[in-house]
């Protein structure tokens, strides 16, 4: 298929994405419902079989500078994946990518856009396969792994392509310039404007969302003409490897060297990230992970533009509610989804120590806390449902953190292990809720299903604490419950001053830790939790520059 044909094939998707990004209305190119009517009668079985076919063997990907094999992934559901991946020689890989990236850089915006849209389309068709890969590397329950690791991640990748395409097309390739000279002939020039990519992009994957957090940077860099090296987390390689292989297949079919997109796999004992990040050829870095390493990248990888999403302390304020049961149910699900292993999950819940007004009458601080703990307990009273919501704990460090904080005296709701049929060694834990005993114990992120209920003097005190916390510690989500429009207006002011998205009175099927592509911006880039937003024009526009030439005609 010719490159222009790919653009025409997917043009409607591109145009619908442009429309949605402008209206911010609901739209998705990739259905989140894993229905046989959408993905095919045998899609789930075939996807699971494809996942299982990778186990206990070498992953088939033929790329430059391979010098061996590496890999030691373990499923949080209790078994080793046994997959090995190409181990690369960094010098050889960088040298090869530098030597071949020019063809991709010089091709048209339409060609690159069409290829990226084709890659996303093929990834979507393999959503079940990727879903199982995400499940057994991150610990996400299958439904979440399918949705967040599949269609939702694809939407975020598409969003980056849409923003980048519009941004690149804002400047014409050729322009005629005429400057009037009064009675003399005008000065006439022809000007050419070329999109010039930065160089090589490095996408550093995380262990909990290996596709959702990687696709935006991957596709933003690729569509703007940069080569991309994907460096997945050692514990979550397979979803990234499948995605990279699809990229390479399409590139090769369209006449490009597939090493425009490569996989750089490492291990905890043989890390490559710092080596890659400091290479002078690497001009773009996308990172999701710890604050300490994100800060290191920002401070040391000076040759590159660094886009980071780091740790933050997300907050919820409870001032009052007209539906106490719906509020506690919504918060219970919010705290439980994927065992709190999301960058948007609330950690600190601020409640006036004098209590709140509700549709059930005044409730004391202790009654509000008891209502929340009871809602969490009820949600997980059925073990099958609990497993489907919680998923498994991805990291041993998170399990140790739950154990450490669960041994303290300020426990409101103890975490407990949940057995899962068919996976006897799965690491599944219910949320741990603690009562804050001082003003500092809850001020840093405790990743995982750990949250604090924090007594405050009043809602004004809560608002002040949250604003200060976001400015100092960072946050990606902020929620508030109040029946007062004045309080909600104050909360919006806090959100704008601190630079964090805010959600009001969520009691239905939307949760503070969820965002929708083409409508919600994920992070703002305005506080320490992230220096960029997914996705806006700032996320894509500096991945290339415009170089012009001009001549008299």
VOGU-3710 file (C-alpha; in Angstrom, 3 decimals, decimal comma):
1> xxxxxxxxxx> 0,000/0,000/0,000  1,347/3,457/-0,871  2,016/5,920/1,895  -0,627/8,362/0,609  -3,177/5,544/0,679  -2,633/5,058/4,406  -3,337/8,719/5,001  -6,512/8,539/2,931  -7,561/5,295/4,609  -7,433/6,866/8,066
11> xxxxxxxxxx> -8,310/10,448/7,141  -11,771/10,240/8,662  -10,322/9,127/12,003  -7,890/12,046/11,886  -10,628/14,552/11,077  -12,915/13,210/13,801  -10,041/13,450/16,257  -9,415/17,070/15,256  -13,107/17,867/15,733  -13,222/16,185/19,149
21> xxxxxxxxxx> -10,070/17,951/20,338  -11,718/21,283/19,547  -15,155/20,586/21,014  -13,906/18,440/23,957  -17,027/16,287/23,508  -17,064/12,529/24,058  -15,443/10,640/21,192  -13,314/7,558/20,824  -11,829/5,887/17,798  -11,256/2,650/19,661
31> xxxxxxxxxx> -14,223/1,116/21,563  -13,496/0,215/25,187  -16,136/-2,515/25,252  -14,434/-5,900/24,717  -17,568/-7,195/23,049  -17,383/-9,970/20,434  -19,647/-7,750/18,311  -16,894/-5,105/18,277  -13,672/-7,121/18,179  -14,859/-10,451/16,791
41> xxxxxxxxxx> -16,325/-13,650/18,217  -12,936/-15,269/18,862  -10,918/-12,145/19,697  -10,551/-12,876/23,407  -9,509/-16,506/22,970  -7,133/-15,615/20,156  -5,643/-12,765/22,208  -5,053/-15,027/25,196  -3,520/-17,682/22,947  -1,242/-15,066/21,393
51> xxxxxxxxxx> -0,130/-13,953/24,859  0,585/-17,520/25,928  2,559/-18,132/22,745  5,195/-15,644/23,949  5,833/-17,419/27,250  9,099/-19,216/27,951  10,819/-18,321/24,695  12,656/-15,534/22,909  10,533/-12,651/21,619  10,908/-12,479/17,850
61> xxxxxxxxxx> 12,152/-9,013/16,959  15,055/-8,585/14,547  16,628/-5,215/15,213  20,005/-3,562/14,914  22,834/-3,922/17,427  21,515/-7,027/19,168  24,231/-8,655/21,283  22,328/-11,189/23,347  19,091/-11,710/25,250  17,641/-10,393/28,497
71> xxxxxxxxxx> 14,380/-10,541/30,438  12,991/-11,619/33,813  9,331/-10,556/33,966  7,079/-12,065/36,618  3,306/-11,965/36,547  1,803/-10,449/39,711  -0,643/-13,333/39,390  2,103/-15,712/40,442  4,252/-17,077/37,615  7,346/-16,236/35,575
81> xxxxxxxxxx> 6,762/-15,172/31,987  10,076/-16,680/30,911  10,389/-14,342/27,913  13,708/-12,988/26,696  14,185/-9,927/24,499  17,039/-8,497/22,435  19,852/-7,076/24,505  21,310/-4,121/22,656  24,703/-2,545/22,308  23,895/1,115/22,971
91> xxxxxxxxxx> 26,701/2,521/20,836  25,795/0,306/17,893  22,078/1,008/18,247  22,487/4,780/18,398  24,928/4,740/15,478  22,539/2,754/13,305  19,484/4,823/14,184  21,375/8,032/13,479  22,446/6,706/10,088  18,920/5,831/8,903
101> xxxxxxxxxx> 16,573/8,359/10,532  17,029/10,945/7,760  14,558/9,279/5,371  11,860/9,358/8,023  12,663/12,954/8,947  12,386/14,132/5,349  9,172/12,390/4,380  5,907/14,306/4,278  3,687/15,067/7,250  0,885/13,139/5,544
111> xxxxxxxxxx> 3,048/10,050/5,083  4,153/9,995/8,694  0,630/10,662/9,922  -0,831/7,901/7,762  1,748/5,404/9,021  1,147/6,333/12,663  -2,615/5,967/12,191  -2,100/2,567/10,564  0,087/1,471/13,483  -2,606/2,506/15,955
121> xxxxxxxxxx> -5,257/0,703/13,919  -3,241/-2,523/14,003  -2,517/-2,149/17,701  -6,252/-1,769/18,273  -6,977/-5,007/16,446  -4,636/-6,750/18,904  -6,163/-5,185/22,017  -6,926/-8,540/23,637  -3,383/-9,776/23,135  -1,990/-6,552/24,582
131> xxxxxxxxxx> -4,612/-6,660/27,341  -3,392/-10,042/28,550  0,203/-8,818/28,295  -0,646/-5,751/30,387  -2,540/-7,872/32,918  0,361/-10,226/33,487  3,057/-7,591/33,714  1,277/-4,850/35,689  -1,211/-6,813/37,772  -4,192/-4,912/36,424
141> xxxxxxxxxx> -7,395/-6,949/36,401  -8,222/-8,048/32,865  -11,032/-5,559/32,168  -8,851/-2,645/33,189  -5,839/-4,097/31,382  -7,910/-4,380/28,217  -9,387/-0,889/28,473  -6,535/1,167/29,917  -3,778/-0,835/28,235  -5,704/-1,086/24,971
151> xxxxxxxxxx> -8,312/1,387/23,646  -7,700/4,126/26,222  -3,946/4,027/25,576  -4,596/4,013/21,839  -6,829/7,063/22,195  -4,022/8,891/23,980  -1,583/7,945/21,227  -4,060/9,107/18,591  -4,567/12,351/20,490  -0,837/13,084/20,230
161> xxxxxxxxxx> -0,926/12,387/16,475  -3,915/14,699/16,030  -2,299/17,587/17,918  1,001/17,136/16,120  -0,599/16,940/12,664  -2,561/20,140/13,212  0,487/21,879/14,609  2,756/20,876/11,733  0,171/21,812/9,106  -0,253/25,291/10,572
171> xxxxxxxxxx> 2,760/26,429/8,551  2,542/25,966/4,761  5,323/24,177/2,948  5,656/26,968/0,377  4,596/30,619/0,439  4,797/33,511/-2,033  5,836/36,739/-0,316  5,242/40,126/-1,936  6,204/43,408/-0,329  4,808/46,527/-2,056
181> xxxxxxxxxx> 7,382/49,194/-3,019  5,124/52,062/-3,964  5,788/53,036/-7,572  8,539/50,472/-7,878  7,997/46,794/-8,552  7,204/44,806/-5,430  9,802/42,578/-3,836  8,730/39,005/-4,558  10,161/35,993/-2,794  9,385/32,326/-2,572
191> xxxxxxxxxx> 9,780/30,829/0,894  10,000/27,156/1,790  9,321/25,899/5,316  10,661/22,499/6,327  9,658/20,466/9,379  12,931/19,424/11,027  12,675/16,883/13,851  14,898/17,045/16,907  16,632/13,678/16,501  16,078/10,576/18,602
201> xxxxxxxxxx> 13,290/10,304/21,142  13,653/8,088/24,208  10,459/6,760/25,777  11,054/5,420/29,293  8,216/3,098/30,258  6,739/2,527/33,706  5,787/-0,745/35,380  2,102/0,002/35,998  0,910/1,538/32,705  3,374/0,413/30,033
211> xxxxxxxxxx> 1,192/1,476/27,087  -1,041/4,261/28,445  1,937/6,268/29,661  4,182/5,428/26,684  1,995/5,827/23,603  1,671/9,638/23,843  5,429/10,223/23,769  6,037/7,452/21,245  3,550/8,773/18,718  4,223/12,468/19,373
221> xxxxxxxxxx> 7,901/11,952/18,577  7,340/9,533/15,705  4,782/11,587/13,793  6,964/14,704/14,059  9,786/12,872/12,277  11,939/11,622/15,120  13,280/8,110/15,531  12,182/6,510/18,805  13,896/4,147/21,236  11,440/2,544/23,652
231> xxxxxxxxxx> 13,067/1,599/26,968  10,402/-0,328/28,911  10,463/-0,993/32,638  12,169/-4,367/33,241  8,998/-5,641/34,901  6,656/-4,691/32,046  8,398/-5,309/28,742  5,941/-7,461/26,774  3,241/-4,831/26,052  5,935/-2,442/24,828
241> xxxxxxxxxx> 7,637/-5,147/22,761  4,395/-6,070/20,988  3,744/-2,386/20,266  7,272/-1,799/18,958  7,051/-4,847/16,699  3,811/-3,544/15,166  5,485/-0,176/14,557  8,398/-1,891/12,859  6,137/-4,087/10,703  4,282/-1,074/9,294
251> xxxxxxxxxx> 7,454/0,949/8,751  9,067/-1,921/6,868  5,987/-2,489/4,692  6,014/1,185/3,760  9,636/1,149/2,661  11,365/2,555/5,742  14,082/0,996/7,830  12,151/-0,504/10,762  14,890/0,632/13,140  13,178/4,017/13,176
261> xxxxxxxxxx> 11,491/2,413/16,219  13,580/0,144/18,436  13,342/-1,640/21,764  16,067/-1,217/24,385  15,471/-3,771/27,119  17,428/-3,813/30,351  17,297/-5,252/33,858  17,668/-3,978/37,399  21,196/-5,380/37,432  22,170/-3,979/34,020
271> xxxxxxxxxx> 20,288/-0,660/33,686  20,463/1,301/30,448  18,251/4,288/31,150  20,896/6,746/32,316  23,278/5,658/29,561  20,628/6,265/26,901  19,339/9,473/28,472  22,746/11,157/28,391  23,565/10,319/24,784  23,983/13,550/22,786
281> xxxxxxxxxx> 21,910/12,071/19,942  18,883/11,710/22,231  16,970/14,980/21,953  13,591/14,032/23,438  12,818/12,073/26,595  9,410/10,970/27,852  9,371/9,590/31,394  6,801/8,344/33,889  8,002/7,254/37,298  9,558/8,378/40,553
291> xxxxxxxxxx> 10,214/11,995/41,433  13,853/11,264/42,205  14,625/9,840/38,770  12,436/12,392/36,988  14,375/15,162/38,732  17,644/13,475/37,743  16,587/13,444/34,101  15,551/17,088/34,174  18,807/18,116/35,842  21,233/15,960/33,872
301> xxxxxxxxxx> 19,859/15,207/30,394  20,468/18,811/29,351  20,857/17,971/25,667  17,222/16,786/25,496  13,746/18,160/26,006  12,458/16,148/28,954  8,761/15,481/29,506  8,120/14,001/32,956  5,237/12,661/34,991  6,406/12,080/38,545
311> xxxxxxxxxx> 4,963/11,357/41,978  2,324/13,555/43,554  -0,039/13,582/46,513  -3,617/13,629/45,244  -6,291/15,005/47,527  -10,036/14,929/48,182  -11,915/17,421/50,328  -15,231/16,475/51,911  -17,207/19,567/52,927  -20,810/18,330/52,620
321> xxxxxxxxxx> -22,888/16,090/50,384  -26,460/15,563/49,265  -25,836/11,839/48,745  -23,647/10,327/51,455  -24,032/6,761/50,268  -23,226/7,613/46,638  -20,231/9,694/47,731  -18,728/6,940/49,884  -19,402/4,341/47,183  -17,664/6,475/44,563
331> xxxxxxxxxx> -14,675/7,063/46,838  -14,493/3,369/47,765  -14,192/2,392/44,108  -11,733/5,235/43,517  -9,426/4,035/46,295  -9,725/0,423/45,158  -9,320/0,605/41,380  -6,091/-1,220/40,468  -5,185/-1,178/44,162  -4,419/2,528/44,049
341> xxxxxxxxxx> -1,474/1,961/41,691  -2,463/4,940/39,567  -0,855/8,366/39,441  -4,333/9,880/39,881  -5,554/7,883/42,910  -6,322/10,081/45,947  -4,151/9,595/48,996  -5,298/12,275/51,426  -8,978/12,807/52,255  -9,583/16,001/54,238
351> xxxxxxxxxx> -12,626/16,129/56,517  -13,536/18,861/59,031  -13,039/17,508/62,555  -16,463/18,886/63,449  -18,082/16,694/60,789  -20,189/17,471/57,715  -23,806/17,994/56,660  -25,346/15,233/54,548  -28,690/14,061/53,203  -28,716/11,709/56,193
361> xxxxxxxxxx> -28,219/14,553/58,666  -25,065/15,786/60,359  -22,278/13,229/60,534  -19,273/13,489/62,805  -15,731/13,026/61,542  -15,715/9,477/62,887  -19,063/8,703/61,220  -17,792/9,940/57,858  -14,680/7,810/58,205  -16,741/4,804/59,265
371> xxxxxxxxxx> -19,023/5,302/56,270  -16,048/5,362/53,888  -14,417/2,323/55,493  -17,725/0,483/55,399  -18,172/1,259/51,702  -14,688/-0,115/50,937  -15,390/-3,231/53,010  -18,732/-3,790/51,286  -17,189/-3,355/47,839  -14,772/-6,207/48,545
381> xxxxxxxxxx> -17,156/-8,506/50,406  -17,341/-10,679/47,291  -13,898/-12,052/46,457  -14,537/-12,389/42,722  -15,660/-8,775/42,487  -12,743/-7,651/44,643  -10,227/-9,327/42,321  -11,861/-7,767/39,264  -11,514/-4,284/40,776  -8,240/-4,523/42,673
391> xxxxxxxxxx> -6,070/-6,517/40,309  -2,729/-7,534/41,789  0,097/-5,572/43,402  2,846/-5,094/40,828  5,852/-4,416/43,039  7,326/-6,104/46,078  8,090/-2,618/47,409  4,374/-1,793/47,399  3,556/-4,989/49,300  6,211/-4,128/51,888
401> xxxxxxxxxx> 4,818/-0,598/52,207  1,314/-1,950/52,894  2,731/-4,265/55,563  4,773/-1,495/57,189  1,946/1,043/57,435  -0,585/-1,631/58,326  1,364/-2,335/61,517  0,830/1,190/62,836  -1,639/2,193/65,558  -3,580/4,639/63,399
411> xxxxxxxxxx> -5,227/2,059/61,097  -8,874/2,786/60,288  -9,337/-0,080/57,836  -6,802/-2,877/57,629  -5,650/-4,242/54,273  -6,211/-7,942/53,711  -5,116/-10,447/51,111  -7,787/-11,649/48,668  -7,532/-15,129/47,111  -8,140/-15,467/43,376
421> xxxxxxxxxx> -9,452/-18,604/41,740  -6,900/-20,066/39,338  -4,047/-17,874/40,601  -3,026/-19,156/44,018  0,054/-16,920/44,201  -1,596/-13,673/43,073  -0,639/-10,636/45,191  -4,053/-9,041/45,775  -4,668/-6,653/48,688  -7,633/-4,504/49,742
431> xxxxxxxxxx> -7,085/-0,800/50,548  -5,441/0,316/53,774  -6,951/3,444/55,347  -5,079/5,330/58,065  -5,941/8,344/60,197  -3,384/11,119/59,983  -1,767/11,596/63,386  0,371/14,632/62,575  0,903/17,186/59,825  3,763/15,440/58,019
441> xxxxxxxxxx> 3,197/11,653/57,894  0,899/11,924/54,866  2,759/14,634/52,960  4,698/12,372/50,586  3,342/9,831/48,126  2,826/6,304/49,452  2,273/4,466/46,197  -0,355/1,749/46,295  -3,644/1,178/48,140  -2,785/3,408/51,104
451> xxxxxxxxxx> -4,793/6,497/52,005  -5,211/8,867/54,940  -8,274/10,519/56,418  -7,094/13,895/57,686  -9,043/15,960/60,245  -8,957/19,713/59,609  -10,283/22,756/61,442  -12,859/23,407/58,722  -13,239/23,397/54,942  -11,301/26,652/54,619
461> xxxxxxxxxx> -8,429/24,929/56,380  -8,785/21,953/54,010  -8,625/24,224/50,974  -5,526/25,985/52,303  -3,763/22,695/53,050  -4,579/21,271/49,608  -3,335/24,362/47,780  -0,084/24,302/49,724  0,294/20,535/49,191  -0,203/20,716/45,424
471> xxxxxxxxxx> 2,250/23,575/45,064  4,915/21,802/47,116  4,327/18,080/46,541  2,431/18,127/43,246  -0,796/16,370/42,294  -2,542/15,167/39,165  -6,061/14,881/40,598  -8,108/16,827/43,137  -11,706/16,148/44,143  -14,174/17,953/46,359
481> xxxxxxxxxx> -17,629/17,200/47,709  -19,785/20,169/48,711  -23,378/21,367/48,418  -22,159/24,975/48,494  -21,560/26,715/45,174  -19,369/29,218/47,025  -17,123/26,417/48,327  -16,936/24,827/44,890  -15,961/28,191/43,430  -13,210/28,531/46,020
491> xxxxxxxxxx> -11,991/25,035/45,163  -11,797/25,962/41,497  -9,716/28,983/42,479  -7,374/26,701/44,435  -7,118/24,389/41,434  -6,193/27,229/39,093  -3,650/28,769/41,445  -2,016/25,426/42,223  -2,335/24,064/38,674  -4,321/20,855/39,170
501> xxxxxxxxxx> -7,503/19,511/37,584  -10,486/19,412/39,961  -13,636/17,264/39,990  -16,834/18,264/41,794  -19,231/15,889/43,573  -18,491/12,686/41,679  -21,136/10,170/42,698  -21,867/8,277/39,474  -19,842/6,275/36,977  -16,978/8,770/36,685
511> xxxxxxxxxx> -14,089/8,692/39,159  -11,488/11,293/40,048  -8,668/8,980/38,974  -9,989/8,538/35,421  -9,510/10,856/32,447  -10,898/10,698/28,923  -8,769/11,401/25,853  -9,836/14,309/23,624  -11,746/15,841/26,531  -9,716/15,703/29,749
521> xxxxxxxxxx> -6,149/16,907/29,975  -4,074/14,466/32,022  -1,866/16,568/34,315  -1,271/20,253/33,681  2,480/20,796/33,757  1,842/23,485/36,394  2,890/21,677/39,562  5,747/19,355/40,630  3,883/16,141/39,703  4,365/16,706/35,954
531> xxxxxxxxxx> 6,019/19,215/33,655  3,736/18,383/30,721  0,107/17,589/29,950  -1,367/14,738/27,919  -2,094/16,036/25,459  -1,870/19,644/24,388  0,034/21,575/21,767  2,942/22,145/24,161  3,409/18,362/24,350  4,010/18,095/20,596
541> xxxxxxxxxx> 5,072/21,444/19,159  8,664/21,506/20,396  9,469/18,018/19,104  10,315/19,624/15,762  11,373/23,036/14,503  10,646/24,850/11,259  13,627/25,760/9,071  13,034/28,072/6,152  14,740/28,938/2,884  13,903/31,925/0,686
551> xxx> 14,808/33,272/-2,734  13,856/36,103/-5,025  11,535/35,284/-7,904
//
